[in-house]
């Protein structure tokens, strides 16, 4: 009887070991295949975003694989990725990662495409925590506001007019919200100032041959956490309801 029980224990242990090994192998196989697919999706999403902010520019390389790292206070952070569009080996456009640190709910992450002459090709928001229904109009799929930067430069408008209308500039703010568009306008303006002062270096960057594609890790905007306390009576991002002649 003892011999039979011992045999059953051995068989059960072996079976458990086989099932555990098979389960571990299956999980590893699924993880490996899923990880590869996720990486490919990130590359394609990054390529699509870069294409959006380089709209209308002719280039013959793959900017996702032609990248570098930049850092400057005017870009909002250090170690920010940048992608280069080339035609015939010459850089014709640059896509810069930019952080606007003064959004209503925190950092606003942007991609800014600039051509070799310093004109904006396109701007897209890649991450933010702005108020839904107010500040999130900076997203291209919610409004056309972000497209208003296209073809702008430091001379169009003059740099002193790179402000929202409420601050004496030419860019619209949103109904009920000024902080968010103000932060984006400032960030794009600072990006153009940086590009103008660094153009010689940026436009002479060598190709990053043989490197892995560089992806944008966060493509969807972060949404604010659900409120756990009573909201403030007068949020600072809400503009007071005043007649037009006073609001201006």
C-alpha positions in Angstrom: 0.0 0.0 0.0 2.8 2.4 0.9 4.5 1.5 -2.4 1.4 2.3 -4.4 1.0 5.7 -2.6 4.6 6.6 -3.2 4.2 5.7 -6.9 1.1 7.9 -7.2 2.9 10.8 -5.6 5.8 10.4 -8.1 3.4 10.3 -11.0 1.4 13.3 -9.8 4.6 15.2 -9.3 5.8 14.4 -12.8 2.4 15.4 -14.3 2.4 18.7 -12.4 6.0 19.4 -13.6 5.0 18.7 -17.2 1.9 20.9 -17.0 4.0 23.7 -15.3 6.7 23.5 -18.0 4.1 23.5 -20.8 2.3 26.5 -19.2 5.5 28.4 -18.7 6.5 27.7 -22.3 3.1 28.8 -23.6 3.2 32.1 -21.6 6.8 32.8 -22.8 5.7 32.1 -26.4 2.7 34.4 -26.2 4.7 37.1 -24.5 7.5 36.9 -27.1 5.0 37.2 -30.0 2.9 39.9 -28.4 6.0 41.9 -27.5 7.2 41.8 -31.1 3.8 42.9 -32.4 3.6 45.7 -29.8 7.0 47.0 -30.9 6.0 46.9 -34.5 2.8 48.8 -33.7 4.7 51.5 -31.8 7.0 51.9 -34.8 4.0 52.3 -37.2 2.2 54.7 -34.9 5.4 56.8 -34.5 5.9 56.8 -38.3 2.3 58.0 -38.7 2.7 60.8 -36.2 5.9 61.9 -37.7 4.3 61.9 -41.2 1.5 64.1 -39.8 3.9 66.8 -38.6 5.9 66.6 -41.8 2.8 67.0 -44.0 3.6 68.4 -47.4 7.4 67.9 -47.1 9.2 65.7 -49.6 11.8 63.4 -48.2 13.3 60.0 -49.2 14.5 58.5 -45.9 12.7 56.9 -42.9 12.8 59.5 -40.1 11.9 56.9 -37.5 15.3 55.3 -38.0 17.1 58.6 -38.5 17.1 60.2 -35.0 19.1 61.9 -32.3 18.7 63.2 -28.8 18.4 66.9 -28.0 18.2 68.9 -24.8 17.5 72.6 -24.1 15.5 74.6 -21.6 13.5 76.0 -24.5 12.4 72.5 -25.5 11.3 71.9 -21.9 13.5 69.0 -20.9 16.8 67.1 -21.5 17.3 63.9 -23.5 14.4 64.5 -25.9 14.2 62.5 -29.1 14.3 64.2 -32.5 13.8 62.8 -36.0 15.3 64.0 -39.2 13.8 64.0 -42.7 16.3 64.0 -45.6 16.1 64.3 -49.3 19.2 63.4 -51.3 21.1 63.1 -48.0 20.3 66.7 -47.0 18.1 67.4 -43.9 14.9 69.2 -45.1 12.9 68.9 -41.9 13.2 68.1 -38.2 10.6 66.7 -35.8 11.3 67.8 -32.3 9.9 66.5 -29.1 8.8 69.4 -26.9 7.4 69.6 -23.4 5.2 72.5 -22.4 5.6 72.6 -18.6 2.9 75.1 -17.9 -0.3 73.4 -18.9 -3.3 73.6 -16.6 -2.9 70.1 -15.3 0.8 69.5 -15.9 3.2 68.8 -18.7 1.9 68.8 -22.3 4.0 66.7 -24.7 4.2 67.8 -28.3 5.8 66.9 -31.6 6.8 70.0 -33.7 7.8 69.6 -37.3 10.0 72.4 -38.7 11.4 72.7 -42.2 14.9 73.8 -43.0 13.8 77.4 -43.4 12.3 77.5 -39.9 8.6 77.3 -40.8 6.2 75.0 -38.9 5.1 72.0 -40.8 2.8 70.7 -38.2 2.2 70.2 -34.4 0.6 67.3 -32.6 0.0 66.6 -28.9 1.2 63.2 -27.8 0.4 63.4 -24.1 -1.5 65.7 -21.7 -3.7 65.8 -18.7 -5.8 68.8 -19.5 -9.5 69.1 -18.6 -11.8 67.1 -20.8 -14.2 69.4 -22.7 -12.0 72.4 -22.2 -8.2 72.0 -22.6 -8.4 68.8 -24.7 -9.3 70.9 -27.8 -5.5 70.9 -28.4 -6.0 67.4 -29.8 -6.2 67.3 -33.6 -9.1 64.9 -33.6 -11.2 67.2 -31.4 -10.7 70.6 -33.1 -8.7 72.3 -35.8 -7.0 74.6 -33.4 -3.6 72.8 -33.5 -3.5 73.2 -37.3 -3.2 76.9 -36.9 0.5 76.7 -36.4 1.1 75.3 -39.9 3.3 77.5 -42.1 3.9 79.9 -39.1 7.5 81.1 -38.3 9.2 83.6 -36.0 8.4 86.3 -38.6 4.8 85.2 -39.2 3.7 86.5 -36.8 6.5 88.6 -35.3 7.8 87.0 -32.1 6.1 89.5 -29.8 2.7 88.4 -31.2 3.3 84.7 -30.5 0.7 84.8 -27.8 -3.0 84.1 -27.4 -5.3 86.9 -28.2 -6.1 87.5 -24.5 -2.4 88.3 -24.0 -2.2 90.6 -27.1 -1.2 87.9 -29.6 -2.7 86.4 -32.7 -3.6 82.9 -31.6 -7.1 82.0 -30.4 -7.7 80.7 -27.0 -10.6 78.3 -26.1 -13.9 79.4 -24.8 -13.6 79.1 -21.1 -9.9 78.2 -21.1 -6.8 80.1 -21.8 -4.0 78.4 -19.8 -3.8 75.3 -22.1 -3.5 77.1 -25.4 -1.2 79.7 -23.9 1.2 76.9 -22.8 1.2 75.3 -26.3 1.7 78.6 -28.1 4.7 79.4 -25.8 6.1 75.9 -26.4 5.9 76.2 -30.2 7.4 79.7 -30.1 10.3 78.6 -27.9 10.9 75.6 -30.3 11.2 78.0 -33.2 13.6 80.2 -31.3 15.7 77.1 -30.4 15.7 75.9 -34.0 16.7 79.3 -35.4 19.7 79.5 -33.0 20.7 75.9 -33.5 19.8 75.4 -37.2 23.4 75.1 -38.4 24.0 72.2 -36.0 20.6 70.5 -36.5 20.8 70.6 -40.3 24.3 69.1 -40.4 23.5 66.1 -38.2 24.9 62.9 -39.8 22.5 60.1 -40.6 21.9 57.6 -37.8 22.6 54.5 -40.0 22.3 51.1 -38.5 20.4 52.3 -35.4 17.1 50.9 -34.2 13.9 52.9 -34.9 13.1 55.3 -32.1 9.4 55.3 -31.1 7.1 57.6 -29.2 6.3 55.6 -26.1 3.1 57.5 -25.2 0.8 58.2 -28.1 -2.5 58.6 -26.3 -3.2 61.6 -24.0 -3.3 60.9 -20.3 -6.6 61.8 -18.8 -7.0 63.4 -15.4 -7.6 61.1 -12.4 -11.2 60.9 -11.2 -11.8 63.6 -8.7 -11.9 62.3 -5.1 -12.6 65.7 -3.5 -14.8 68.6 -4.2 -13.5 70.6 -7.1 -12.4 74.2 -6.4 -15.1 76.8 -6.7 -13.3 78.8 -9.3 -10.7 76.8 -11.3 -8.0 79.0 -12.7 -8.4 77.5 -16.2 -11.9 78.8 -16.5 -12.2 82.3 -17.8 -14.8 84.6 -16.0 -17.9 85.3 -18.0 -17.3 88.9 -19.0 -18.6 91.0 -22.0 -16.3 90.7 -25.1 -15.0 94.3 -24.7 -13.9 93.5 -21.2 -12.5 90.0 -21.9 -10.2 91.3 -24.6 
